């Protein structure tokens, strides 16, 4: 049943796994050397019929671990290239909530779509030069958001998920 107070709709999702390859054996884009087919972030966009330029915000998993964050930044760059798509990072302020982190990131993404406000990534300055993405800091930012890519993954390998979330029309 559809609520009359809807805020967002999930267009498509992509889940891959299990992938138990240790993180150290992954390439800089966060994918295993043996992985075949499109990376899961691309797959979610493709399945939703969305091109990267339609995405206004990336809700990154950003676990706060140097190696993982650098790998995720490289993966974001592999999807969006040099585009300065804003990246939000909830865990920087809340901490890593384990298996619940993906759900928290999803809720934050829906709230950003609804409010038109990207929350700031606390404790994220100065920026890591090895993570060349547009992380929103300094009090957050107002934005006319229509489409968010929300990602989640297991730190040691395993399940990966990407959700494409669009403003409810």
BAKOLMAR-736145 format. One line per 8 residues: number of its first residue (from 1); their letters; for each residue x, y, z of N, C-alpha, C, CB. Coordinates in Angstrom, 1 decimal, always signed. Glycine has a CB too. Example, Ala and Ser with C-alpha at 12.3 -4.5 7.8 and 13.67 -1.06 7.14 Angstrom:
// residues 2
1> AS> +13.2 -5.7 +7.8 +12.3 -4.5 +7.8 +13.2 -3.3 +7.8 +11.3 -4.5 +9.0; +12.8 -2.2 +7.1 +13.7 -1.1 +7.1 +12.9 +0.0 +7.9 +14.1 -0.6 +5.7
END
This chain:
// residues 169
1> XXXXXXXX> +0.8 -1.2 +0.0 +0.0 +0.0 +0.0 +0.9 +1.2 +0.0 -1.0 +0.0 +1.2; +0.5 +2.2 -0.8 +1.3 +3.4 -0.9 +0.8 +4.5 +0.1 +1.3 +4.0 -2.3; +1.7 +5.1 +0.8 +1.3 +6.1 +1.8 +1.1 +7.5 +1.1 +2.3 +6.2 +2.9; +0.1 +8.2 +1.5 +0.0 +9.6 +0.9 +1.1 +10.5 +1.3 -1.4 +10.1 +1.3; +1.8 +10.2 +2.4 +2.9 +11.0 +2.8 +4.3 +10.4 +2.4 +2.9 +11.1 +4.4; +4.3 +9.8 +1.2 +5.5 +9.2 +0.7 +6.6 +10.2 +0.5 +5.3 +8.5 -0.6; +7.8 +9.8 +0.7 +9.0 +10.7 +0.6 +9.9 +10.2 -0.5 +9.7 +10.7 +1.9; +10.0 +8.9 -0.7 +11.0 +8.4 -1.7 +10.5 +7.1 -2.1 +12.4 +8.4 -1.2
9> XXXXXXXX> +11.0 +6.6 -3.3 +10.8 +5.3 -3.7 +12.1 +4.7 -4.1 +9.8 +5.2 -4.9; +12.3 +3.4 -3.8 +13.5 +2.7 -4.2 +13.2 +2.2 -5.6 +13.8 +1.5 -3.3; +14.1 +2.6 -6.6 +13.9 +2.3 -7.9 +14.4 +0.9 -8.2 +14.6 +3.3 -8.8; +15.6 +0.6 -7.8 +16.2 -0.7 -8.0 +17.2 -0.9 -7.0 +16.8 -0.9 -9.5; +17.6 -2.2 -6.8 +18.7 -2.5 -5.9 +19.5 -3.6 -6.6 +18.2 -2.9 -4.5; +20.8 -3.7 -6.1 +21.7 -4.7 -6.6 +22.4 -5.3 -5.5 +22.6 -4.1 -7.7; +22.4 -6.6 -5.4 +23.1 -7.2 -4.3 +24.0 -8.3 -4.9 +22.1 -7.9 -3.2; +25.3 -8.3 -4.4 +26.2 -9.4 -4.9 +26.8 -10.1 -3.7 +27.2 -8.8 -5.8
17> XXXXXXXX> +27.3 -11.3 -4.0 +28.0 -12.0 -2.9 +27.5 -13.5 -3.0 +27.7 -11.4 -1.6; +28.0 -14.3 -2.2 +29.0 -14.0 -1.2 +30.4 -13.9 -1.8 +29.0 -15.0 -0.1; +31.1 -13.0 -1.4 +32.5 -12.7 -1.8 +33.4 -12.7 -0.6 +32.6 -11.4 -2.7; +34.1 -13.7 -0.4 +34.9 -13.8 +0.9 +36.4 -13.5 +0.6 +34.8 -15.2 +1.5; +36.7 -12.9 -0.5 +38.0 -12.5 -0.8 +38.5 -11.4 +0.2 +38.2 -12.0 -2.3; +39.6 -11.6 +0.8 +40.1 -10.6 +1.8 +40.2 -9.2 +1.1 +41.4 -11.0 +2.4; +40.0 -8.2 +1.8 +40.0 -6.8 +1.3 +41.4 -6.6 +0.6 +39.8 -5.8 +2.4; +42.5 -7.1 +1.2 +43.8 -6.8 +0.7 +44.0 -7.3 -0.8 +44.8 -7.5 +1.6
25> XXXXXXXX> +43.1 -8.3 -1.2 +43.2 -8.8 -2.5 +42.3 -8.1 -3.5 +42.9 -10.3 -2.5; +41.7 -7.1 -3.1 +40.8 -6.3 -4.0 +41.5 -5.3 -4.7 +39.6 -5.7 -3.2; +41.0 -4.9 -5.9 +41.6 -3.8 -6.6 +41.2 -2.5 -6.0 +41.3 -3.9 -8.1; +41.8 -1.4 -6.5 +41.5 -0.1 -5.9 +40.0 +0.3 -6.0 +42.3 +1.0 -6.5; +39.2 -0.3 -6.9 +37.8 +0.1 -7.0 +37.0 -0.8 -6.1 +37.3 -0.1 -8.4; +37.6 -1.6 -5.2 +36.9 -2.4 -4.3 +36.3 -3.7 -4.8 +35.8 -1.6 -3.8; +36.7 -4.2 -6.0 +36.2 -5.4 -6.5 +37.3 -6.4 -6.5 +35.7 -5.2 -8.0; +37.0 -7.7 -6.4 +37.9 -8.7 -6.3 +38.5 -9.0 -7.7 +37.3 -10.0 -5.8
33> XXXXXXXX> +39.7 -9.5 -7.7 +40.4 -9.8 -9.0 +39.6 -10.8 -9.8 +41.8 -10.3 -8.8; +38.9 -11.7 -9.2 +38.2 -12.7 -9.9 +36.8 -12.3 -10.3 +38.2 -14.0 -9.1; +36.3 -11.1 -9.9 +34.9 -10.7 -10.2 +34.7 -10.6 -11.6 +34.6 -9.4 -9.4; +33.6 -11.0 -12.1 +33.2 -10.9 -13.5 +31.9 -10.1 -13.6 +33.0 -12.3 -14.2; +31.6 -9.5 -14.7 +30.4 -8.8 -14.8 +30.6 -7.4 -14.3 +29.3 -9.5 -14.2; +29.5 -6.6 -14.4 +29.6 -5.2 -14.0 +29.6 -5.0 -12.5 +28.4 -4.4 -14.5; +30.4 -4.1 -12.0 +30.4 -3.8 -10.5 +29.0 -3.5 -10.1 +31.4 -2.7 -10.2; +28.8 -3.9 -8.8 +27.4 -3.8 -8.3 +26.9 -2.4 -8.3 +27.3 -4.3 -6.9
41> XXXXXXXX> +27.7 -1.3 -8.1 +27.2 +0.0 -8.2 +26.7 +0.4 -9.6 +28.3 +1.0 -7.8; +27.4 +0.0 -10.6 +26.9 +0.2 -12.0 +25.7 -0.6 -12.2 +28.0 -0.3 -13.0; +25.6 -1.8 -11.7 +24.4 -2.7 -11.9 +23.2 -2.1 -11.4 +24.7 -4.1 -11.3; +23.2 -1.5 -10.2 +22.1 -0.9 -9.6 +21.6 +0.3 -10.5 +22.4 -0.4 -8.2; +22.5 +1.1 -11.0 +22.1 +2.2 -11.8 +21.5 +1.7 -13.1 +23.4 +3.1 -12.1; +22.2 +0.7 -13.7 +21.7 +0.1 -15.0 +20.3 -0.5 -14.8 +22.6 -0.9 -15.5; +20.1 -1.3 -13.7 +18.8 -1.9 -13.5 +17.7 -0.9 -13.2 +18.9 -2.8 -12.3; +18.1 +0.3 -12.7 +17.1 +1.3 -12.4 +16.9 +2.2 -13.7 +17.5 +2.2 -11.3
49> XXXXXXXX> +17.6 +2.0 -14.7 +17.5 +2.8 -15.9 +18.1 +4.2 -15.7 +16.1 +2.9 -16.3; +19.0 +4.4 -14.8 +19.6 +5.6 -14.4 +21.1 +5.7 -14.9 +19.5 +5.9 -12.9; +21.5 +6.9 -15.4 +22.9 +7.1 -15.7 +23.5 +7.8 -14.6 +23.0 +7.9 -17.1; +24.8 +7.7 -14.4 +25.5 +8.4 -13.3 +25.2 +9.8 -13.2 +27.0 +8.1 -13.4; +25.0 +10.5 -14.3 +24.8 +12.0 -14.2 +23.4 +12.3 -13.6 +24.9 +12.6 -15.6; +22.5 +11.4 -13.5 +21.2 +11.6 -12.8 +21.3 +11.5 -11.3 +20.2 +10.6 -13.3; +22.4 +11.0 -10.8 +22.6 +10.9 -9.3 +23.0 +12.2 -8.7 +23.6 +9.8 -9.0; +22.3 +12.7 -7.7 +22.6 +14.0 -7.1 +23.4 +13.8 -5.8 +21.4 +14.7 -6.8
57> XXXXXXXX> +23.5 +12.6 -5.3 +24.1 +12.3 -4.0 +24.5 +10.9 -3.9 +23.2 +12.7 -2.8; +25.6 +10.6 -3.3 +26.0 +9.3 -2.9 +26.0 +9.2 -1.4 +27.4 +8.9 -3.5; +25.3 +8.2 -0.9 +25.3 +7.9 +0.5 +26.3 +6.8 +0.7 +23.9 +7.5 +1.1; +27.5 +7.2 +1.0 +28.7 +6.2 +1.1 +28.6 +5.4 +2.3 +30.0 +6.9 +1.0; +29.2 +4.2 +2.3 +29.3 +3.3 +3.4 +30.3 +3.9 +4.4 +29.6 +1.9 +3.0; +31.4 +4.4 +3.9 +32.5 +5.1 +4.6 +32.7 +4.6 +6.1 +32.2 +6.6 +4.6; +33.3 +3.5 +6.2 +33.4 +2.9 +7.5 +34.5 +3.6 +8.4 +33.8 +1.5 +7.4; +35.2 +4.5 +7.9 +36.2 +5.2 +8.7 +37.5 +4.5 +8.9 +35.6 +5.5 +10.1
65> XXXXXXXX> +37.7 +3.5 +8.0 +39.0 +2.8 +8.0 +39.7 +3.2 +6.7 +38.7 +1.2 +8.0; +40.9 +3.6 +6.9 +41.7 +4.2 +5.8 +41.6 +3.4 +4.5 +43.1 +4.4 +6.2; +41.9 +2.1 +4.6 +42.0 +1.2 +3.4 +40.6 +1.1 +2.7 +42.5 -0.1 +3.7; +39.6 +0.9 +3.5 +38.2 +0.8 +3.0 +37.7 +2.1 +2.4 +37.3 +0.3 +4.1; +38.0 +3.2 +3.1 +37.5 +4.5 +2.6 +38.2 +4.8 +1.3 +37.7 +5.6 +3.6; +39.5 +4.6 +1.2 +40.2 +4.8 -0.1 +39.7 +4.0 -1.2 +41.7 +4.6 +0.1; +39.4 +2.7 -0.9 +38.8 +1.8 -1.9 +37.4 +2.3 -2.4 +38.8 +0.4 -1.4; +36.6 +2.7 -1.4 +35.3 +3.2 -1.8 +35.4 +4.5 -2.6 +34.4 +3.4 -0.5
73> XXXXXXXX> +36.3 +5.4 -2.2 +36.5 +6.6 -3.0 +36.9 +6.3 -4.4 +37.5 +7.5 -2.3; +37.7 +5.3 -4.6 +38.1 +4.9 -5.9 +36.9 +4.3 -6.7 +39.3 +3.9 -5.9; +36.1 +3.6 -6.0 +34.9 +3.0 -6.6 +33.9 +4.1 -7.1 +34.2 +2.0 -5.7; +33.7 +5.1 -6.2 +32.9 +6.2 -6.5 +33.4 +6.9 -7.8 +32.7 +7.2 -5.3; +34.7 +7.1 -7.8 +35.3 +7.8 -9.0 +35.2 +6.9 -10.2 +36.8 +8.1 -8.7; +35.2 +5.6 -10.1 +35.1 +4.7 -11.2 +33.7 +4.8 -11.8 +35.3 +3.2 -10.9; +32.7 +5.2 -11.0 +31.3 +5.3 -11.5 +31.1 +6.7 -12.0 +30.3 +5.0 -10.4; +31.5 +7.8 -11.3 +31.2 +9.1 -11.6 +32.3 +9.9 -12.2 +30.8 +9.8 -10.3
81> XXXXXXXX> +33.5 +9.3 -12.4 +34.6 +10.0 -13.0 +35.0 +11.3 -12.2 +34.3 +10.4 -14.4; +35.2 +12.4 -12.9 +35.6 +13.6 -12.2 +34.4 +14.5 -11.8 +36.5 +14.4 -13.1; +33.2 +14.0 -12.0 +32.0 +14.7 -11.5 +32.1 +14.9 -10.0 +30.7 +14.0 -12.0; +31.7 +16.1 -9.6 +31.8 +16.4 -8.2 +30.4 +16.1 -7.4 +32.1 +17.9 -8.0; +29.9 +14.9 -7.7 +28.7 +14.5 -7.0 +28.9 +14.5 -5.5 +28.2 +13.1 -7.5; +28.0 +15.2 -4.7 +28.2 +15.2 -3.3 +28.1 +13.8 -2.7 +27.1 +16.1 -2.6; +28.9 +13.6 -1.6 +29.0 +12.3 -0.9 +28.7 +12.6 +0.5 +30.4 +11.7 -1.1; +27.7 +11.9 +1.1 +27.5 +12.0 +2.5 +28.0 +10.8 +3.3 +25.9 +12.2 +2.8
89> XXXXXXXX> +28.3 +11.0 +4.5 +28.9 +10.0 +5.4 +28.4 +10.1 +6.8 +30.5 +10.2 +5.4; +27.4 +9.2 +7.1 +26.7 +9.3 +8.4 +27.6 +8.7 +9.5 +25.4 +8.5 +8.3; +28.4 +7.6 +9.1 +29.2 +6.9 +10.2 +30.2 +7.8 +10.8 +29.8 +5.7 +9.5; +30.6 +8.9 +10.1 +31.6 +9.8 +10.7 +31.1 +10.4 +12.0 +32.0 +10.9 +9.7; +29.8 +10.6 +12.1 +29.2 +11.1 +13.3 +28.6 +10.1 +14.3 +28.2 +12.1 +12.9; +28.1 +9.0 +13.7 +27.4 +8.0 +14.5 +28.3 +6.8 +14.9 +26.2 +7.5 +13.8; +29.3 +6.6 +14.1 +30.1 +5.4 +14.3 +29.6 +4.3 +13.4 +30.1 +4.9 +15.8; +30.3 +3.1 +13.4 +29.9 +2.0 +12.6 +28.9 +1.1 +13.4 +31.1 +1.2 +12.1
97> XXXXXXXX> +27.7 +1.0 +12.9 +26.7 +0.2 +13.6 +26.5 -1.2 +13.1 +25.4 +0.9 +13.6; +27.6 -1.7 +12.5 +27.6 -3.1 +12.1 +26.6 -3.3 +11.0 +27.4 -4.0 +13.2; +25.9 -4.4 +11.1 +24.9 -4.8 +10.1 +23.8 -3.8 +10.0 +24.3 -6.1 +10.5; +23.5 -2.9 +11.0 +22.5 -1.9 +10.9 +22.9 -0.7 +10.1 +22.1 -1.5 +12.2; +24.2 -0.6 +9.8 +24.7 +0.6 +9.1 +24.1 +0.9 +7.8 +26.2 +0.5 +8.9; +23.8 -0.1 +7.0 +23.2 +0.1 +5.7 +21.8 +0.7 +5.8 +23.2 -1.2 +4.9; +21.1 +0.2 +6.8 +19.7 +0.7 +7.0 +19.7 +2.1 +7.5 +19.0 -0.2 +8.0; +20.7 +2.5 +8.4 +20.8 +3.8 +8.8 +21.2 +4.8 +7.7 +21.9 +3.9 +10.0
105> XXXXXXXX> +22.1 +4.3 +6.8 +22.5 +5.1 +5.7 +21.3 +5.4 +4.7 +23.7 +4.5 +4.9; +20.5 +4.3 +4.5 +19.3 +4.4 +3.7 +18.3 +5.4 +4.2 +18.6 +3.0 +3.5; +18.1 +5.3 +5.5 +17.1 +6.3 +6.2 +17.7 +7.7 +6.0 +16.9 +5.9 +7.7; +19.0 +7.9 +6.3 +19.5 +9.2 +6.1 +19.4 +9.7 +4.7 +21.0 +9.2 +6.5; +19.6 +8.8 +3.7 +19.4 +9.2 +2.3 +18.0 +9.7 +2.0 +19.8 +8.1 +1.4; +17.0 +8.9 +2.5 +15.6 +9.3 +2.3 +15.3 +10.6 +3.0 +14.6 +8.2 +2.9; +15.8 +10.8 +4.2 +15.6 +12.1 +4.8 +16.3 +13.3 +4.1 +16.1 +12.1 +6.3; +17.4 +13.0 +3.5 +18.1 +14.1 +2.7 +17.2 +14.4 +1.5 +19.5 +13.6 +2.2
113> XXXXXXXX> +16.7 +13.4 +0.8 +15.8 +13.6 -0.3 +14.6 +14.4 +0.1 +15.3 +12.3 -1.0; +14.0 +14.1 +1.2 +12.8 +14.7 +1.7 +13.0 +16.2 +2.1 +12.2 +14.0 +2.9; +14.1 +16.4 +2.8 +14.4 +17.8 +3.4 +15.2 +18.7 +2.4 +15.2 +17.6 +4.6; +15.8 +18.1 +1.4 +16.7 +18.9 +0.5 +17.9 +19.4 +1.2 +15.9 +20.1 +0.0; +18.3 +18.6 +2.3 +19.5 +19.0 +3.1 +20.4 +17.8 +3.2 +19.1 +19.5 +4.5; +21.7 +17.9 +2.8 +22.7 +16.9 +2.9 +23.4 +17.1 +4.3 +23.7 +16.9 +1.8; +23.3 +16.0 +5.1 +23.9 +16.2 +6.5 +25.5 +16.2 +6.3 +23.5 +15.0 +7.4; +26.1 +16.9 +7.2 +27.6 +17.0 +7.2 +28.2 +15.7 +7.7 +28.1 +18.2 +8.0
121> XXXXXXXX> +29.4 +15.4 +7.1 +30.2 +14.3 +7.6 +31.1 +14.9 +8.8 +31.1 +13.7 +6.5; +30.7 +14.5 +10.0 +31.5 +15.0 +11.1 +32.8 +14.3 +11.2 +30.7 +14.8 +12.4; +33.8 +14.9 +11.8 +35.1 +14.2 +12.0 +35.8 +13.9 +10.7 +35.0 +13.0 +12.9; +35.5 +14.6 +9.6 +36.1 +14.2 +8.3 +37.0 +15.3 +7.8 +35.0 +14.0 +7.3; +37.5 +16.2 +8.6 +38.4 +17.2 +8.1 +39.7 +17.0 +8.9 +37.9 +18.6 +8.2; +40.9 +17.2 +8.4 +41.1 +17.5 +7.0 +40.8 +16.3 +6.1 +42.5 +18.0 +6.7; +40.4 +16.5 +4.8 +40.1 +15.5 +3.9 +41.4 +14.7 +3.6 +39.5 +16.0 +2.6; +41.2 +13.4 +3.4 +42.3 +12.5 +3.0 +42.6 +12.7 +1.5 +42.0 +11.0 +3.3
129> XXXXXXXX> +43.8 +13.1 +1.2 +44.1 +13.3 -0.3 +44.0 +12.1 -1.1 +45.5 +13.9 -0.4; +43.9 +10.9 -0.5 +43.8 +9.6 -1.2 +42.3 +9.3 -1.4 +44.5 +8.5 -0.5; +41.4 +10.2 -1.0 +40.0 +10.0 -1.1 +39.4 +11.2 -1.9 +39.2 +9.8 +0.2; +39.7 +11.3 -3.2 +39.3 +12.6 -3.9 +37.9 +12.6 -4.3 +40.2 +12.7 -5.1; +37.0 +12.6 -3.3 +35.5 +12.7 -3.6 +35.0 +13.9 -2.9 +34.8 +11.4 -3.2; +33.8 +14.4 -3.2 +33.3 +15.6 -2.7 +32.4 +15.3 -1.4 +32.4 +16.2 -3.8; +33.1 +15.0 -0.3 +32.5 +14.7 +0.9 +31.9 +16.0 +1.5 +33.4 +14.0 +2.0; +30.6 +16.0 +1.8 +30.0 +17.2 +2.4 +30.3 +17.3 +3.9 +28.4 +17.2 +2.2
137> XXXXXXXX> +31.0 +18.5 +4.2 +31.4 +18.7 +5.6 +30.9 +20.1 +6.0 +32.9 +18.6 +5.8; +31.4 +20.7 +7.0 +31.2 +22.1 +7.4 +29.7 +22.5 +7.5 +31.8 +23.0 +6.4; +28.9 +21.7 +8.3 +27.5 +22.1 +8.5 +26.5 +21.6 +7.5 +27.4 +23.6 +8.5; +26.9 +20.8 +6.5 +26.0 +20.2 +5.5 +25.8 +21.2 +4.4 +24.7 +19.9 +6.2; +24.8 +20.8 +3.5 +24.5 +21.6 +2.4 +23.1 +21.5 +1.9 +25.5 +21.2 +1.2; +22.5 +22.6 +1.4 +21.2 +22.5 +0.8 +21.4 +22.0 -0.6 +20.5 +23.9 +0.9; +20.4 +21.2 -1.1 +20.5 +20.7 -2.4 +19.2 +20.3 -2.9 +21.5 +19.5 -2.5; +19.0 +20.4 -4.2 +17.7 +19.9 -4.8 +18.0 +18.5 -5.3 +17.3 +20.9 -6.1
145> XXXXXXXX> +17.7 +17.6 -4.4 +18.0 +16.2 -4.7 +16.8 +15.5 -5.3 +18.4 +15.5 -3.4; +17.2 +14.7 -6.3 +16.1 +13.8 -7.0 +16.5 +12.4 -7.0 +16.0 +14.3 -8.4; +17.8 +12.1 -6.9 +18.2 +10.7 -7.0 +19.5 +10.4 -6.1 +18.5 +10.3 -8.5; +19.5 +9.4 -5.3 +20.6 +9.1 -4.4 +21.0 +7.6 -4.7 +20.2 +9.3 -2.9; +22.3 +7.4 -4.7 +22.9 +6.0 -4.7 +23.4 +5.8 -3.3 +24.0 +5.9 -5.8; +22.8 +4.8 -2.7 +23.2 +4.4 -1.3 +23.9 +3.0 -1.4 +21.9 +4.3 -0.3; +25.1 +2.9 -0.8 +25.8 +1.7 -0.9 +26.1 +1.1 +0.5 +27.1 +1.9 -1.6; +26.3 -0.2 +0.6 +26.6 -0.9 +1.8 +27.4 -2.1 +1.4 +25.4 -1.2 +2.7
153> XXXXXXXX> +28.3 -2.5 +2.3 +29.1 -3.7 +2.0 +29.7 -4.2 +3.3 +30.2 -3.4 +1.0; +30.0 -5.5 +3.3 +30.7 -6.1 +4.5 +32.2 -5.8 +4.4 +30.4 -7.6 +4.5; +32.7 -5.4 +5.6 +34.1 -5.0 +5.6 +35.1 -6.1 +5.2 +34.5 -4.6 +7.0; +34.8 -7.3 +5.5 +35.8 -8.4 +5.2 +35.5 -9.1 +3.9 +35.8 -9.4 +6.3; +34.6 -8.6 +3.1 +34.1 -9.2 +1.9 +32.7 -9.7 +2.2 +35.1 -10.4 +1.5; +32.1 -10.4 +1.3 +30.7 -10.9 +1.6 +29.7 -10.2 +0.8 +30.4 -10.8 +3.1; +28.7 -9.7 +1.4 +27.6 -9.1 +0.7 +27.8 -7.6 +0.4 +26.3 -9.2 +1.5; +27.5 -7.2 -0.8 +27.5 -5.8 -1.2 +26.1 -5.4 -1.7 +28.6 -5.6 -2.4
161> XXXXXXXX> +25.7 -4.2 -1.5 +24.4 -3.7 -1.9 +24.5 -2.3 -2.3 +23.4 -3.9 -0.8; +23.7 -2.0 -3.3 +23.5 -0.6 -3.8 +22.1 -0.4 -4.1 +24.4 -0.3 -5.1; +21.5 +0.7 -3.6 +20.1 +1.1 -3.8 +20.1 +2.4 -4.5 +19.4 +1.2 -2.4; +19.3 +2.5 -5.5 +19.0 +3.7 -6.2 +17.7 +4.2 -5.7 +18.9 +3.6 -7.8; +17.7 +5.4 -5.1 +16.5 +6.0 -4.4 +16.1 +7.3 -5.1 +16.7 +6.2 -2.9; +14.9 +7.4 -5.5 +14.4 +8.6 -6.2 +13.4 +9.3 -5.4 +13.9 +8.2 -7.6; +13.3 +10.6 -5.6 +12.3 +11.4 -4.9 +10.9 +10.9 -5.4 +12.4 +12.9 -5.3; +10.0 +10.7 -4.4 +8.7 +10.2 -4.6 +7.9 +11.3 -5.4 +8.0 +9.9 -3.3
169> X> +7.3 +10.9 -6.5 +6.5 +11.9 -7.2 +5.1 +11.8 -7.1 +6.9 +11.8 -8.7
END
